[in-house]
């Protein structure tokens, strides 16, 4: 029988994470992944589960940003194409590596993401009206790859880098969120392909996590619908610091536990 307690916990996680993501342009994938990994879900299952939930939340969030005029079409196109290519490569890599082997590295990556989110608070330089494709394309590819491997990271990598380079924060957050839907579709398609073709040997237990995924979806959808509004009005710095500290704490705890430093 499905564990309904898991559903309600991840309903709250999904709602809170998507509210944060709508305001900052990052947070849903990283927070959801950290909580799933901390509860014992293997890295590949975590990424596939989070991206399945993001199919719905990124669609709603992207539409909200489009409605509020927060999307730059040129930037969207470059990020969507490059991010999809990187995401597919990341998904294929993740399904070929043992979950036990890669788990500490994934938490190490998420710890870096937490530090990157914290760093973003203090580095928002002068705005630029045009971002060169030679910078945006490779950035999108790297963001897509790391997002697939870590189950989250598209926002922290791409949003932080673009804002740090001087792009207008409102348009960056809206465009990165909208492009994330396309990247998510590509990552989910890659996971499904490896599962159906037998390339993903550990993929058979994916349905065991259906309740957390359902909670993430149903919790995230209402928050995603107001993403375009949140990016204009939410107090970003206090939220950013809180998210960073949460991710850093959970990631550090699991890394110390994996290393045997906590004696458990």
Backbone as numpy.savetxt, mean C-alpha at the origin, in Angstrom:
# Nx Ny Nz CAx CAy CAz Cx Cy Cz
-15.83 -22.99 10.40 -16.67 -21.80 10.40 -15.79 -20.55 10.40
-16.11 -19.56 9.56 -15.30 -18.33 9.51 -15.27 -17.62 10.87
-14.15 -17.05 11.17 -13.96 -16.33 12.43 -14.45 -14.89 12.25
-15.64 -14.60 12.82 -16.23 -13.27 12.66 -15.46 -12.21 13.42
-14.73 -12.61 14.47 -13.94 -11.63 15.20 -12.86 -11.02 14.30
-12.29 -11.85 13.43 -11.31 -11.34 12.47 -11.95 -10.33 11.54
-13.16 -10.61 11.11 -13.86 -9.70 10.20 -14.02 -8.32 10.82
-14.48 -8.27 12.07 -14.74 -6.98 12.72 -13.44 -6.23 13.00
-12.39 -6.96 13.38 -11.10 -6.31 13.62 -10.59 -5.66 12.34
-10.66 -6.40 11.23 -10.12 -5.86 9.98 -11.08 -4.87 9.33
-12.34 -4.91 9.72 -13.25 -3.85 9.28 -12.78 -2.51 9.84
-12.43 -2.50 11.13 -11.93 -1.28 11.77 -10.57 -0.89 11.21
-9.70 -1.89 10.99 -8.38 -1.61 10.41 -8.54 -1.00 9.03
-9.41 -1.59 8.21 -9.62 -1.10 6.85 -10.18 0.31 6.82
-11.12 0.59 7.72 -11.73 1.93 7.76 -10.70 2.97 8.18
-9.97 2.68 9.27 -8.98 3.64 9.76 -7.84 3.83 8.77
-7.35 2.72 8.19 -6.23 2.81 7.25 -6.62 3.60 6.01
-7.85 3.41 5.53 -8.27 4.12 4.32 -8.54 5.60 4.59
-9.02 5.93 5.78 -9.16 7.34 6.15 -7.80 8.04 6.10
-6.80 7.37 6.65 -5.45 7.92 6.65 -4.93 8.03 5.22
-5.16 6.98 4.42 -4.70 6.97 3.05 -5.35 8.09 2.24
-6.63 8.34 2.49 -7.32 9.39 1.77 -6.76 10.77 2.08
-6.27 10.94 3.30 -5.73 12.24 3.71 -4.29 12.43 3.29
-3.50 11.34 3.30 -2.05 11.45 3.08 -1.59 10.94 1.74
-2.43 10.14 1.06 -1.97 9.50 -0.16 -1.14 8.27 0.11
-1.15 7.77 1.32 -0.40 6.58 1.71 -0.98 6.04 3.02
-0.73 4.76 3.28 -1.08 4.21 4.58 -1.91 2.95 4.53
-2.84 2.83 3.57 -3.75 1.67 3.56 -2.99 0.36 3.42
-2.13 0.28 2.40 -1.41 -0.96 2.17 -0.42 -1.28 3.27
0.33 -0.27 3.70 1.35 -0.50 4.73 0.72 -0.93 6.05
-0.30 -0.21 6.50 -0.95 -0.54 7.77 -1.61 -1.92 7.70
-2.36 -2.18 6.64 -3.04 -3.47 6.49 -2.03 -4.61 6.45
-0.93 -4.42 5.73 0.09 -5.46 5.61 0.78 -5.73 6.94
1.10 -4.68 7.67 1.75 -4.86 8.97 0.85 -5.66 9.91
-0.43 -5.33 9.93 -1.36 -6.03 10.84 -1.54 -7.48 10.41
-1.67 -7.75 9.11 -1.82 -9.12 8.63 -0.56 -9.94 8.92
0.60 -9.38 8.61 1.84 -10.09 8.87 2.02 -10.37 10.36
1.69 -9.38 11.19 1.83 -9.55 12.63 0.89 -10.63 13.18
-0.21 -10.88 12.45 -1.15 -11.93 12.88 -0.77 -13.30 12.32
0.35 -13.38 11.60 0.86 -14.67 11.15 0.60 -15.03 9.71
0.03 -14.14 8.93 -0.25 -14.43 7.52 1.05 -14.37 6.73
1.36 -15.36 5.86 2.59 -15.36 5.08 2.68 -14.13 4.17
3.90 -13.67 3.84 4.07 -12.46 3.03 3.33 -12.47 1.70
3.42 -13.55 0.93 2.75 -13.60 -0.37 1.23 -13.55 -0.20
0.71 -14.26 0.80 -0.73 -14.22 1.07 -1.15 -12.83 1.52
-0.29 -12.19 2.32 -0.58 -10.83 2.78 -0.71 -9.88 1.60
0.28 -9.91 0.71 0.25 -9.00 -0.44 -0.96 -9.27 -1.33
-1.23 -10.55 -1.61 -2.38 -10.88 -2.45 -3.68 -10.45 -1.80
-3.80 -10.63 -0.48 -5.02 -10.25 0.24 -5.22 -8.74 0.25
-4.14 -8.01 0.55 -4.24 -6.55 0.60 -4.56 -5.99 -0.78
-3.93 -6.52 -1.81 -4.20 -6.02 -3.16 -5.61 -6.38 -3.64
-6.12 -7.51 -3.19 -7.51 -7.85 -3.52 -8.46 -6.84 -2.91
-8.20 -6.46 -1.66 -9.03 -5.45 -1.01 -8.86 -4.09 -1.69
-7.63 -3.78 -2.12 -7.35 -2.49 -2.75 -8.02 -2.34 -4.12
-8.39 -3.45 -4.74 -9.15 -3.34 -6.00 -10.39 -2.47 -5.80
-11.03 -2.66 -4.66 -12.27 -1.93 -4.38 -12.00 -0.54 -3.82
-11.08 -0.46 -2.86 -10.84 0.83 -2.20 -10.16 1.83 -3.13
-9.21 1.36 -3.96 -8.54 2.29 -4.86 -9.47 2.77 -5.97
-10.42 1.91 -6.37 -11.40 2.35 -7.37 -12.25 3.48 -6.80
-12.74 3.30 -5.57 -13.56 4.34 -4.94 -12.74 5.61 -4.67
-11.51 5.44 -4.19 -10.66 6.58 -3.89 -10.29 7.34 -5.16
-9.96 6.60 -6.23 -9.60 7.24 -7.49 -10.75 8.05 -8.07
-11.95 7.52 -8.00 -13.12 8.24 -8.49 -13.37 9.50 -7.67
-13.15 9.42 -6.37 -13.34 10.58 -5.51 -12.34 11.68 -5.86
-11.10 11.30 -6.10 -10.08 12.30 -6.47 -10.37 12.89 -7.84
-10.85 12.09 -8.78 -11.22 12.61 -10.09 -12.35 13.64 -9.95
-13.32 13.32 -9.13 -14.47 14.21 -8.93 -14.04 15.55 -8.34
-13.04 15.53 -7.47 -12.58 16.75 -6.81 -11.44 17.44 -7.58
-11.11 16.95 -8.77 -10.10 17.60 -9.60 -8.68 17.46 -9.09
-8.37 16.33 -8.46 -7.05 16.15 -7.87 -6.10 15.31 -8.73
-6.45 15.04 -10.00 -5.67 14.12 -10.83 -5.03 14.84 -12.02
-3.71 14.65 -12.17 -2.95 15.14 -13.32 -2.88 13.99 -14.33
-3.47 14.16 -15.52 -3.61 13.05 -16.47 -2.27 12.54 -16.99
-1.35 13.44 -17.29 -0.04 13.02 -17.79 0.70 12.20 -16.73
0.74 12.70 -15.53 1.41 12.00 -14.44 0.74 10.65 -14.17
-0.58 10.63 -14.26 -1.34 9.39 -14.05 -0.93 8.32 -15.05
-0.83 8.69 -16.32 -0.52 7.72 -17.37 0.87 7.11 -17.17
1.85 7.96 -16.87 3.21 7.45 -16.68 3.28 6.52 -15.47
2.67 6.94 -14.36 2.71 6.13 -13.14 1.96 4.82 -13.31
0.83 4.85 -14.00 0.03 3.64 -14.17 0.78 2.59 -14.98
1.43 3.01 -16.07 2.15 2.06 -16.93 3.39 1.52 -16.22
4.21 2.42 -15.70 5.44 1.99 -15.05 5.16 1.20 -13.77
4.17 1.65 -13.00 3.83 0.96 -11.76 3.29 -0.43 -11.99
2.52 -0.60 -13.05 1.98 -1.93 -13.38 3.09 -2.90 -13.73
4.05 -2.44 -14.52 5.18 -3.30 -14.89 5.97 -3.71 -13.64
6.26 -2.74 -12.77 6.98 -3.05 -11.55 6.19 -3.96 -10.62
4.86 -3.73 -10.54 4.02 -4.55 -9.68 3.96 -6.00 -10.11
3.87 -6.23 -11.42 3.85 -7.60 -11.94 5.16 -8.30 -11.61
6.28 -7.61 -11.81 7.59 -8.19 -11.49 7.69 -8.53 -10.00
7.19 -7.64 -9.14 7.23 -7.88 -7.70 6.38 -9.06 -7.27
5.19 -9.19 -7.87 4.30 -10.31 -7.54 4.92 -11.64 -7.96
5.52 -11.67 -9.15 6.16 -12.90 -9.62 7.33 -13.27 -8.73
8.10 -12.29 -8.30 9.22 -12.55 -7.40 8.74 -13.11 -6.06
7.71 -12.50 -5.50 7.24 -12.87 -4.17 6.69 -14.29 -4.14
6.03 -14.72 -5.20 5.42 -16.07 -5.21 6.46 -17.17 -5.39
7.68 -16.83 -5.73 8.72 -17.84 -5.93 9.68 -17.96 -4.75
9.42 -17.18 -3.69 10.29 -17.18 -2.51 9.52 -17.72 -1.31
10.17 -18.51 -0.50 9.54 -19.05 0.71 9.10 -17.94 1.65
7.88 -18.05 2.16 7.35 -17.04 3.07 8.19 -16.88 4.32
8.68 -17.99 4.87 9.49 -17.94 6.09 10.82 -17.23 5.84
11.37 -17.43 4.64 12.65 -16.81 4.30 12.53 -15.30 4.14
11.47 -14.88 3.46 11.36 -13.46 3.10 10.70 -12.61 4.18
10.02 -13.24 5.14 9.26 -12.49 6.15 10.10 -11.42 6.87
11.31 -11.72 7.39 12.08 -10.66 8.05 12.42 -9.50 7.12
12.68 -9.82 5.85 13.01 -8.77 4.89 11.81 -7.87 4.60
10.63 -8.48 4.56 9.42 -7.69 4.34 9.18 -6.75 5.52
9.37 -7.24 6.74 9.21 -6.37 7.90 10.30 -5.29 7.94
11.52 -5.65 7.50 12.57 -4.65 7.41 12.21 -3.56 6.42
11.63 -3.97 5.29 11.18 -3.00 4.29 10.08 -2.10 4.85
9.12 -2.69 5.57 8.04 -1.90 6.15 8.56 -0.95 7.23
9.59 -1.35 7.95 10.22 -0.45 8.91 10.81 0.76 8.19
11.45 0.52 7.06 11.99 1.62 6.26 10.87 2.52 5.77
9.73 1.91 5.38 8.58 2.69 4.95 8.08 3.60 6.07
8.08 3.07 7.30 7.66 3.88 8.43 8.58 5.07 8.64
9.88 4.84 8.50 10.84 5.94 8.63 10.69 6.94 7.49
10.38 6.41 6.29 10.18 7.29 5.13 8.96 8.18 5.33
7.88 7.60 5.87 6.67 8.38 6.14 6.97 9.49 7.15
7.76 9.14 8.19 8.12 10.13 9.20 8.97 11.24 8.59
9.89 10.86 7.72 10.76 11.83 7.05 9.97 12.80 6.19
8.88 12.29 5.62 8.08 13.13 4.74 7.53 14.37 5.46
7.32 14.26 6.77 6.77 15.38 7.53 7.63 16.64 7.42
8.93 16.43 7.29 9.85 17.57 7.35 10.45 17.94 6.00
10.02 17.28 4.93 10.62 17.60 3.64 9.54 17.82 2.58
9.03 18.98 2.54 8.12 19.38 1.49 8.65 20.70 0.92
9.39 20.59 -0.18 10.10 21.74 -0.73 9.21 22.61 -1.61
9.87 23.43 -2.42 9.15 24.32 -3.32 8.42 23.52 -4.40
7.24 24.01 -4.78 6.43 23.30 -5.76 6.97 23.49 -7.17
6.84 22.42 -7.98 7.19 22.47 -9.39 5.95 22.13 -10.20
5.80 22.77 -11.35 4.62 22.55 -12.19 4.78 21.36 -13.12
6.03 20.92 -13.38 6.25 19.85 -14.35 7.26 18.86 -13.79
6.94 17.56 -13.83 7.84 16.52 -13.37 8.32 15.73 -14.59
9.64 15.63 -14.83 10.15 14.92 -16.01 9.82 13.44 -15.99
9.42 12.92 -17.17 9.07 11.51 -17.27 10.23 10.59 -16.95
11.48 11.06 -17.20 12.64 10.24 -16.88 12.81 10.01 -15.40
12.18 10.82 -14.58 12.18 10.63 -13.12 10.94 9.85 -12.68
9.79 10.22 -13.24 8.51 9.62 -12.80 8.42 8.15 -13.20
8.86 7.79 -14.42 8.75 6.41 -14.89 9.49 5.42 -14.01
10.80 5.58 -13.80 11.53 4.66 -12.92 11.00 4.64 -11.49
10.56 5.82 -11.01 9.98 5.89 -9.67 8.72 5.04 -9.59
7.85 5.13 -10.60 6.64 4.33 -10.62 6.94 2.84 -10.68
7.95 2.46 -11.48 8.32 1.05 -11.56 8.83 0.51 -10.23
9.68 1.29 -9.56 10.19 0.89 -8.26 9.07 0.81 -7.23
8.18 1.82 -7.24 7.06 1.83 -6.31 6.15 0.63 -6.50
5.87 0.25 -7.75 5.02 -0.90 -8.03 5.66 -2.19 -7.56
6.96 -2.34 -7.79 7.68 -3.56 -7.38 7.64 -3.71 -5.86
8.02 -2.64 -5.15 8.06 -2.70 -3.69 6.67 -2.86 -3.09
5.66 -2.28 -3.74 4.29 -2.41 -3.26 3.84 -3.86 -3.32
4.18 -4.56 -4.41 3.79 -5.96 -4.55 4.53 -6.84 -3.55
5.83 -6.58 -3.37 6.64 -7.40 -2.46 6.23 -7.18 -1.01
5.98 -5.93 -0.62 5.68 -5.62 0.78 4.22 -5.58 1.12
3.34 -5.69 0.10 1.90 -5.58 0.36 1.47 -4.14 0.54
2.40 -3.22 0.48 2.14 -1.79 0.63 3.44 -1.05 0.41
3.35 0.19 0.00 4.56 0.95 -0.25 4.46 1.86 -1.45
3.42 1.67 -2.25 3.21 2.53 -3.41 3.14 4.00 -2.99
2.31 4.28 -2.02 2.16 5.65 -1.55 3.41 6.20 -0.89
3.98 5.49 0.12 5.17 6.01 0.76 6.33 6.27 -0.20
6.53 5.39 -1.18 7.64 5.57 -2.11 7.33 6.65 -3.13
6.20 6.54 -3.81 5.91 7.43 -4.94 5.44 8.80 -4.46
4.48 8.83 -3.54 3.97 10.11 -3.06 5.06 10.94 -2.39
5.82 10.31 -1.49 6.87 11.05 -0.78 7.92 11.58 -1.74
8.31 10.76 -2.72 9.36 11.17 -3.66 8.90 12.34 -4.52
7.67 12.27 -5.01 7.18 13.34 -5.87 7.01 14.66 -5.11
6.47 14.56 -3.89 6.31 15.78 -3.09 7.68 16.32 -2.69
8.60 15.42 -2.35 9.95 15.84 -2.01 10.66 16.51 -3.17
10.30 16.12 -4.41 10.90 16.71 -5.61 10.24 18.03 -5.99
9.15 18.38 -5.29 8.53 19.68 -5.52 7.20 19.68 -6.21
6.61 18.50 -6.46 5.29 18.46 -7.10 4.22 18.92 -6.11
3.12 19.43 -6.64 2.04 19.97 -5.81 1.38 18.84 -5.01
1.38 18.91 -3.67 0.88 17.80 -2.85 -0.52 17.32 -3.20
-1.47 18.23 -3.40 -2.85 17.80 -3.67 -2.94 16.97 -4.95
-2.25 17.41 -6.02 -2.29 16.67 -7.28 -1.50 15.37 -7.19
-0.42 15.36 -6.43 0.34 14.13 -6.25 -0.50 13.07 -5.55
-1.12 13.44 -4.45 -1.92 12.48 -3.68 -3.07 11.94 -4.52
-3.78 12.83 -5.21 -4.90 12.39 -6.04 -4.47 11.52 -7.19
-3.38 11.90 -7.88 -2.92 11.15 -9.04 -2.33 9.80 -8.64
-1.54 9.77 -7.58 -0.95 8.52 -7.12 -2.04 7.55 -6.67
-3.07 8.05 -6.01 -4.19 7.20 -5.61 -4.93 6.64 -6.81
-5.17 7.47 -7.81 -5.88 7.01 -9.01 -5.06 5.98 -9.77
-3.75 6.23 -9.92 -2.88 5.28 -10.63 -2.76 3.97 -9.87
-2.91 4.03 -8.56 -2.78 2.83 -7.74 -3.82 1.78 -8.11
-4.99 2.21 -8.57 -6.01 1.24 -8.98 -5.52 0.41 -10.16
-4.90 1.05 -11.14 -4.37 0.32 -12.30 -3.25 -0.62 -11.88
-2.36 -0.14 -11.02 -1.26 -0.96 -10.53 -1.79 -2.16 -9.76
-2.80 -1.93 -8.94 -3.40 -3.01 -8.15 -4.01 -4.08 -9.05
-4.69 -3.65 -10.11 -5.26 -4.62 -11.07 -4.16 -5.49 -11.66
-3.04 -4.88 -12.00 -1.93 -5.64 -12.59 -1.34 -6.63 -11.59
-1.19 -6.21 -10.34 -0.62 -7.08 -9.31 -1.55 -8.26 -9.03
-2.85 -7.99 -8.90 -3.81 -9.07 -8.65 -3.83 -10.04 -9.82
-3.78 -9.52 -11.05 -3.77 -10.39 -12.24 -2.54 -11.29 -12.22
-1.39 -10.75 -11.78 -0.17 -11.55 -11.71 -0.29 -12.66 -10.66
-0.85 -12.33 -9.49 -1.05 -13.35 -8.46 -2.01 -14.44 -8.94
-3.10 -14.04 -9.58 -4.08 -15.02 -10.08 -3.44 -15.92 -11.14
-2.64 -15.34 -12.02 -1.98 -16.13 -13.07 -1.04 -17.16 -12.48
-0.23 -16.75 -11.49 0.69 -17.71 -10.87 -0.06 -18.81 -10.12
-1.21 -18.46 -9.56 -2.01 -19.45 -8.84 -2.63 -20.47 -9.80
-3.20 -19.98 -10.89 -3.87 -20.85 -11.86 -2.89 -21.72 -12.64
-1.69 -21.23 -12.88 -0.70 -21.99 -13.65 0.16 -22.90 -12.78
-0.03 -22.83 -11.47 0.74 -23.68 -10.57 2.11 -23.15 -10.23
2.43 -21.92 -10.66 3.74 -21.33 -10.36 3.87 -20.96 -8.89
2.73 -20.71 -8.23 2.72 -20.29 -6.82 2.37 -21.50 -5.96
3.40 -22.19 -5.48 3.20 -23.45 -4.75 2.52 -23.24 -3.41
2.67 -22.05 -2.78 2.08 -21.80 -1.47 0.75 -21.05 -1.55
0.20 -20.95 -2.75 -1.00 -20.14 -2.94 -2.30 -20.82 -2.57
-2.25 -22.12 -2.28 -3.49 -22.87 -2.05 -4.25 -22.42 -0.81
-3.57 -21.85 0.18 -4.24 -21.45 1.42 -4.75 -20.02 1.41
-4.80 -19.41 0.24 -5.17 -18.00 0.16 -6.59 -17.74 0.67
-7.49 -18.67 0.39 -8.89 -18.49 0.80 -9.08 -18.57 2.32
-8.05 -19.02 3.04 -8.15 -19.07 4.50 -8.25 -17.67 5.11
-7.90 -16.65 4.33 -7.87 -15.29 4.84 -9.03 -14.46 4.29
-10.12 -15.11 3.93 -11.24 -14.43 3.30 -11.90 -13.43 4.25
-11.96 -13.73 5.55 -12.62 -12.83 6.49 -11.84 -11.53 6.69
-10.51 -11.59 6.89 -9.77 -10.32 6.96 -9.90 -9.49 5.68
-9.87 -10.15 4.52 -10.00 -9.42 3.25 -11.36 -8.74 3.16
-12.41 -9.48 3.52 -13.76 -8.91 3.49 -13.85 -7.70 4.43
-13.23 -7.81 5.61 -13.23 -6.69 6.54 -12.50 -5.48 5.99
-11.34 -5.72 5.37 -10.57 -4.62 4.79 -11.36 -3.91 3.69
-12.07 -4.69 2.89 -12.86 -4.10 1.79 -14.02 -3.27 2.33
-14.84 -3.89 3.18 -16.05 -3.22 3.66 -15.72 -2.07 4.62
-14.59 -2.16 5.30 -14.18 -1.05 6.16 -13.59 0.10 5.35
-12.87 -0.24 4.29 -12.19 0.77 3.50 -13.07 1.53 2.53
-14.13 0.90 2.02 -14.95 1.54 0.99 -15.57 2.88 1.40
-16.24 2.96 2.56 -16.84 4.26 2.92 -15.80 5.35 3.13
-14.63 4.98 3.67 -13.57 5.97 3.86 -12.98 6.40 2.53
-12.86 5.46 1.58 -12.29 5.79 0.27 -13.19 6.75 -0.50
-14.48 6.66 -0.26 -15.42 7.50 -1.00 -15.25 8.99 -0.71
-14.64 9.31 0.44 -14.46 10.72 0.79 -12.99 11.14 0.71
-12.18 10.34 -0.01 -10.75 10.62 -0.09 -10.45 11.99 -0.68
-11.17 12.37 -1.72 -10.94 13.65 -2.36 -11.19 14.82 -1.43
-12.15 14.66 -0.54 -12.45 15.71 0.44 -11.38 15.74 1.53
-10.96 14.55 1.98 -10.00 14.48 3.08 -8.67 15.11 2.72
-8.22 14.91 1.47 -6.91 15.42 1.08 -6.86 16.95 1.14
-8.02 17.59 1.09 -8.07 19.04 1.14 -8.19 19.58 2.56
-8.74 18.78 3.48 -9.11 19.33 4.78 -8.49 18.65 6.01
-7.95 17.42 5.87 -7.46 16.71 7.06 -6.13 17.29 7.55
-5.88 17.29 8.86 -4.60 17.77 9.41 -3.51 16.74 9.14
-2.71 16.95 8.12 -1.83 15.90 7.61 -0.64 15.57 8.50
0.01 16.58 9.09 1.23 16.30 9.85 0.98 15.41 11.07
0.00 15.68 11.93 -0.23 14.78 13.07 -0.58 13.36 12.64
-1.37 13.23 11.56 -1.72 11.89 11.07 -0.49 11.17 10.55
0.35 11.88 9.81 1.56 11.29 9.25 2.47 10.74 10.34
2.68 11.54 11.38 3.54 11.11 12.49 2.95 9.88 13.18
1.65 9.85 13.39 1.00 8.72 14.05 1.14 7.44 13.25
0.93 7.53 11.93 1.07 6.36 11.07 2.50 5.84 11.09
3.45 6.76 10.97 4.86 6.36 10.96 5.23 5.63 12.24
4.82 6.16 13.38 5.16 5.54 14.66 4.50 4.17 14.81
3.28 4.01 14.30 2.60 2.72 14.36 3.35 1.68 13.55
3.69 2.03 12.32 4.38 1.09 11.43 5.77 0.75 11.97
6.49 1.75 12.46 7.84 1.53 13.00 7.78 0.61 14.22
6.79 0.82 15.11 6.67 0.02 16.32 6.37 -1.43 16.01
5.35 -1.68 15.16 4.96 -3.05 14.84 6.06 -3.78 14.08
6.70 -3.10 13.13 7.77 -3.72 12.35 8.97 -4.04 13.23
9.35 -3.11 14.09 10.49 -3.33 14.98 10.23 -4.49 15.94
9.01 -4.55 16.45 8.65 -5.63 17.37 8.82 -7.00 16.70
8.30 -7.13 15.48 8.38 -8.43 14.81 9.81 -8.78 14.41
10.59 -7.77 14.02 11.99 -8.03 13.68 12.77 -8.50 14.91
12.53 -7.86 16.05 13.19 -8.28 17.29 12.74 -9.68 17.70
11.46 -9.96 17.53 10.94 -11.29 17.87 11.55 -12.35 16.94
11.67 -12.05 15.66 12.26 -12.99 14.71 13.71 -13.27 15.04
14.40 -12.25 15.55 15.82 -12.40 15.89 16.02 -13.06 17.25
14.92 -13.32 17.99 15.01 -13.95 19.30 15.40 -12.99 20.41
15.39 -11.68 20.12 15.82 -10.69 21.11 14.79 -10.50 22.23
13.54 -10.91 21.97 12.49 -10.73 22.98 12.26 -11.97 23.82
12.93 -13.07 23.46 12.77 -14.30 24.21 11.45 -14.98 24.01
10.73 -14.66 22.86 9.44 -15.31 22.60 9.42 -15.84 21.17
